[in-house]
Amino acid sequence: MKLSLSKNTKMEFDDKPLPKKIEPCPIHQAFFEIRFASDVESEIPGLIFGAIRDRYQILPPPTVAQIPQEIRNRDPSLRFLPTHSYGSDDYLLGLGPRVVNLATVPRRYPGWHAFLPQIAFITEVLRNQGIVREVERIGLRYINFFESTDIWANTTMDVSQPGTNLDSGDLHVRRVMHHHGLECLVQISRPAYVTETERRAEGSLIDIDVSAIEVPWDASEAVACMIEEMHTLEKHQFFGLLAPQFLEKMNPSY
């Protein structure tokens, strides 16, 4: 297919089983985020840390914390950035007056069976502490990195432009799709780079961000179902992008 980069489309899925695991795992980092409005903005760090201190340690604050809150609130690029950081062996937690961001440690994704309970723990802390007045966005994002790989030679997506050779040089595609009230942003990039300790690796990225803005926050079971649906959507989209012969090389287990 020829891909229109600005066109929003709806997604349909087949009944093919999805792999439970592939090796080597390409997930560089996974994120769960809640953006919200609150009546207790200045009290959020204290309220949350009191409930998570057995699991997380305080880390140095992000540099954005040095910017006055009134300036951050006026700037859309700063409004939802964390101002406090916490960490455990497997997770990084960012808190701000209007955001909670839970991330896995780079290159150490523990699996959905471990990530989901941690997401549930954080959402329950927010609910139990009465922090969220209204949810503005909930998101689940996976950044997949394929080292020394041209991902465009290994996907089911066909991107073409008459008179242009897209098989060489930089190629970055951004596409938005919708499915049952969820928005799925897919970004595919070649080349892409990640830095681990002192090593800088080159390869390709598949970055998938599933989000919702209509969230039934007062119904905890409905929110839990929504998060599961977001993860299922992300998996369908990811594995649907991989060419069958490329997927087979990644040792899928079902």
WOLINTA-V142801 format. One record per residue. RES is the residue in three letters. SS is DSSP state (a for helix, b for strand, c for the rest). Layout:
RES_SS, RES_SS
//
This chain:
MET_c, LYS_c, LEU_c, SER_c, LEU_c, SER_c, LYS_c, ASN_c, THR_b, LYS_b, MET_c, GLU_c, PHE_c, ASP_c, ASP_c, LYS_c, PRO_c, LEU_c, PRO_c, LYS_c, LYS_b, ILE_c, GLU_c, PRO_c, CYS_c, PRO_c, ILE_b, HIS_b, GLN_b, ALA_b, PHE_b, PHE_b, GLU_b, ILE_b, ARG_b, PHE_b, ALA_b, SER_c, ASP_c, VAL_c, GLU_a, SER_a, GLU_a, ILE_a, PRO_a, GLY_a, LEU_a, ILE_a, PHE_a, GLY_a, ALA_a, ILE_a, ARG_c, ASP_c, ARG_c, TYR_c, GLN_b, ILE_b, LEU_b, PRO_c, PRO_c, PRO_c, THR_a, VAL_a, ALA_a, GLN_a, ILE_c, PRO_c, GLN_a, GLU_a, ILE_a, ARG_a, ASN_a, ARG_a, ASP_c, PRO_c, SER_c, LEU_c, ARG_c, PHE_c, LEU_c, PRO_c, THR_c, HIS_b, SER_b, TYR_b, GLY_b, SER_c, ASP_c, ASP_c, TYR_b, LEU_b, LEU_b, GLY_b, LEU_b, GLY_b, PRO_c, ARG_c, VAL_b, VAL_b, ASN_b, LEU_b, ALA_b, THR_b, VAL_c, PRO_c, ARG_c, ARG_c, TYR_c, PRO_c, GLY_c, TRP_a, HIS_a, ALA_a, PHE_a, LEU_a, PRO_a, GLN_a, ILE_a, ALA_a, PHE_a, ILE_a, THR_a, GLU_a, VAL_a, LEU_a, ARG_a, ASN_a, GLN_c, GLY_c, ILE_c, VAL_c, ARG_c, GLU_b, VAL_b, GLU_b, ARG_b, ILE_b, GLY_b, LEU_b, ARG_b, TYR_b, ILE_b, ASN_b, PHE_b, PHE_b, GLU_b, SER_c, THR_c, ASP_c, ILE_a, TRP_a, ALA_a, ASN_a, THR_b, THR_c, MET_c, ASP_c, VAL_c, SER_c, GLN_c, PRO_c, GLY_c, THR_c, ASN_c, LEU_c, ASP_c, SER_c, GLY_c, ASP_c, LEU_b, HIS_b, VAL_b, ARG_b, ARG_b, VAL_b, MET_b, HIS_b, HIS_b, HIS_c, GLY_c, LEU_b, GLU_b, CYS_b, LEU_b, VAL_b, GLN_b, ILE_b, SER_b, ARG_b, PRO_b, ALA_b, TYR_b, VAL_b, THR_b, GLU_b, THR_c, GLU_c, ARG_b, ARG_b, ALA_b, GLU_b, GLY_b, SER_b, LEU_b, ILE_b, ASP_b, ILE_b, ASP_b, VAL_b, SER_b, ALA_b, ILE_c, GLU_c, VAL_c, PRO_c, TRP_c, ASP_c, ALA_c, SER_a, GLU_a, ALA_a, VAL_a, ALA_a, CYS_a, MET_a, ILE_a, GLU_a, GLU_a, MET_a, HIS_a, THR_a, LEU_a, GLU_a, LYS_a, HIS_a, GLN_a, PHE_a, PHE_a, GLY_a, LEU_a, LEU_b, ALA_c, PRO_a, GLN_a, PHE_a, LEU_a, GLU_a, LYS_a, MET_c, ASN_c, PRO_c, SER_b, TYR_c
//
